[in-house]
Amino acid sequence: MRVLVAEDERDLARLVALGLRRAGFAVDAVHDGEAALERLDLYAYDVLVLDRDLPRVHGDEVARRLVAAGSPTRILMLTAATAVEDRVEGLDLGADDYLGKPFEFPELVSRVRALRRRSARPALPPLLGRDGLLVDTVRRTATRDGRDLDLSPKEFSVLQILLEAEGAVVSAEELLERAWDAHADPFTGAVRVCMSKLRAKLGEPTVIRTLQGVGYVL
């Protein structure tokens, strides 16, 4: 799951991005509306965490343009203004959800996950299973043949993407785009290293196959 945080308070943006990464999301952060629009043109984000009072291009205008373009990206609007009329106005602009500042971080994570489940992509079940694997995408737990798998957030994301593919091949490029943030270097071998660690934790027999020059399939 890929999230863009657009927040002009840099310390808050850094803390939100860090917390969301620890929750297993691939996160990019920008500090003004113009930069947010540029990133949204370049990458397919599942959720935009949008501060309403952004400089350069106001958060309201970012929301308007995203909705007008028919983007599937869900919008969680953040603002210090929490009056009912403010919430109504934000939702009328096209925001999918609205959270007032200050907020409790677990609530933010929960709302981001809920928006992903409501995304324009085909609805996916909370439980994914194949070849003895069982992944709970809500509780973010994974087992194989009843054995708990101690997966890192990145390993969990990669396994979830492979299971969601339902036997189709997933390229390294797609994994990099969906599970890593925009700063990931495509030449570092990050996907290969993560896949090696994931296979070791899944154990034998191997369930993830590598198709040379094509990608991975579960």
C-alpha positions in Angstrom: 0.0 0.0 0.0 1.4 3.4 -1.0 0.6 6.6 0.8 1.5 10.2 0.1 1.6 12.6 3.1 1.1 16.3 2.1 1.8 18.3 5.3 3.6 21.7 5.6 4.5 21.2 9.2 7.7 19.3 8.6 8.1 17.7 12.0 4.5 16.5 11.9 5.0 15.2 8.3 8.1 13.3 9.4 6.4 11.7 12.4 3.3 10.7 10.3 5.5 9.2 7.6 7.7 7.3 10.1 4.6 5.9 11.9 2.9 4.8 8.7 6.1 3.1 7.5 6.3 1.2 10.8 2.7 0.2 10.2 3.8 -1.4 6.9 3.0 1.3 4.3 5.3 2.7 1.6 5.2 6.4 2.3 6.4 9.6 0.6 6.1 13.1 2.1 5.8 16.5 0.6 5.3 19.9 2.1 3.2 22.0 -0.3 0.3 21.5 -2.7 2.4 21.9 -5.9 4.8 19.1 -4.9 1.8 16.9 -4.0 0.3 17.4 -7.4 3.6 16.6 -9.1 4.0 13.3 -7.1 0.4 12.3 -7.8 1.1 12.7 -11.5 4.2 10.5 -11.2 3.0 7.7 -8.9 -0.2 5.7 -8.2 -0.9 6.3 -4.5 -3.6 4.3 -2.7 -4.2 7.1 -0.2 -3.3 10.8 0.1 -3.1 12.2 3.7 -3.8 15.8 2.9 -3.3 18.8 5.1 -6.0 21.3 4.1 -3.9 24.4 4.6 -1.0 23.8 2.3 1.1 26.6 0.8 1.6 27.2 -3.0 -1.4 25.2 -4.0 -4.1 25.0 -1.3 -5.2 21.5 -0.1 -8.7 22.2 -1.2 -7.4 22.8 -4.8 -5.4 19.6 -4.6 -8.5 17.7 -3.7 -10.5 19.3 -6.5 -8.0 18.5 -9.1 -7.6 14.9 -8.0 -11.3 14.3 -8.1 -11.7 16.1 -11.4 -9.1 13.8 -12.9 -11.0 10.8 -11.8 -8.1 9.5 -9.7 -8.7 6.3 -7.7 -6.5 7.8 -4.9 -8.5 8.1 -1.7 -8.2 11.4 0.3 -7.9 11.6 4.1 -8.0 15.4 4.8 -6.3 16.7 7.9 -7.0 20.1 9.4 -7.1 22.0 12.7 -10.6 23.3 11.8 -13.0 20.7 13.3 -16.3 22.5 13.2 -19.2 20.6 11.5 -19.3 23.0 8.6 -15.6 22.6 8.0 -15.9 18.8 7.9 -18.9 19.1 5.5 -17.0 21.5 3.3 -14.0 19.2 3.2 -16.1 16.1 2.3 -18.0 18.1 -0.4 -14.6 18.9 -2.0 -14.1 15.2 -2.6 -12.3 14.0 0.5 -13.2 10.5 1.5 -12.5 11.0 5.2 -11.7 13.9 7.5 -9.6 13.9 10.6 -9.1 16.9 12.9 -5.8 18.0 14.5 -4.6 17.0 17.0 -5.3 13.3 16.4 -4.4 9.9 18.0 -2.0 8.1 15.7 -3.7 4.7 15.9 -6.9 6.3 14.6 -5.0 7.8 11.6 -3.5 4.3 10.8 -6.9 2.7 11.1 -8.5 5.3 8.8 -5.8 5.0 6.2 -6.3 1.2 6.1 -10.1 1.6 5.9 -9.7 3.9 2.9 -7.4 1.4 1.1 -10.1 -1.3 1.5 -12.6 1.1 0.0 -10.3 2.0 -2.9 -11.4 1.8 -6.6 -9.4 -1.4 -7.0 -11.5 -4.7 -6.9 -12.5 -5.5 -3.3 -10.1 -7.9 -1.7 -11.0 -10.2 1.2 -9.3 -9.5 4.6 -8.0 -13.1 4.7 -5.8 -14.4 1.9 -4.8 -18.0 1.6 -2.7 -20.3 -0.7 -0.5 -23.3 -0.3 -0.9 -23.5 3.4 -0.4 -19.7 3.8 -2.9 -17.6 5.6 -2.6 -13.9 5.7 -4.9 -11.6 7.7 -4.5 -8.2 6.0 -6.4 -6.4 8.8 -4.5 -7.7 11.8 -1.4 -8.0 9.6 -0.6 -11.6 10.7 0.7 -14.5 8.6 0.9 -18.2 9.2 2.0 -21.2 7.2 0.4 -24.5 8.1 -0.5 -23.0 11.4 3.0 -21.7 12.1 3.3 -18.0 12.9 5.6 -16.2 10.5 7.6 -13.3 12.0 7.6 -11.1 9.0 8.9 -7.5 8.7 6.4 -4.9 7.4 8.2 -5.0 4.0 8.1 -8.8 3.8 4.4 -8.8 4.8 3.6 -6.3 2.0 5.5 -8.3 -0.6 3.7 -11.5 0.5 0.3 -9.8 0.4 1.0 -8.5 -3.1 1.9 -11.9 -4.4 -1.2 -13.5 -2.8 -3.4 -10.8 -4.2 -2.0 -11.6 -7.7 -3.8 -15.1 -7.4 -1.1 -17.0 -9.3 -0.2 -14.3 -11.8 3.4 -13.2 -12.2 4.4 -10.0 -10.4 7.5 -8.2 -11.7 10.2 -6.8 -9.5 9.4 -3.4 -10.9 5.7 -3.7 -9.7 6.8 -4.9 -6.2 9.3 -2.0 -6.0 6.5 0.5 -7.0 3.9 -0.8 -4.6 5.9 -1.8 -1.5 8.7 0.7 -1.5 8.7 4.5 -1.4 9.8 6.9 -4.2 13.3 7.1 -2.8 14.0 3.4 -3.3 16.9 2.8 -5.7 15.8 0.3 -8.4 19.4 -0.9 -8.8 20.1 -1.8 -5.1 18.6 -5.3 -5.3 16.2 -4.5 -2.5 13.4 -6.7 -4.0 15.8 -9.7 -4.4 17.2 -9.3 -0.8 13.6 -9.0 0.6 12.5 -12.0 -1.4 15.4 -14.1 -0.1 14.6 -13.3 3.5 10.8 -14.0 2.9 11.6 -17.4 1.4 13.7 -18.3 4.3 10.9 -17.5 6.8 8.3 -19.3 4.7 10.4 -22.5 4.8 10.2 -25.6 2.7 8.8 -26.5 0.3 9.4 -23.3 -1.6 6.2 -21.6 -2.6 7.6 -18.5 -4.4 9.1 -19.2 -7.8 11.4 -16.9 -9.7 10.8 -16.6 -13.5 14.1 -15.3 -14.7 13.7 -11.8 -16.3 10.0 -11.8 -15.7 9.2 -11.7 -12.0 7.9 -13.8 -9.1 4.9 -16.0 -8.7 3.3 -17.7 -5.7 
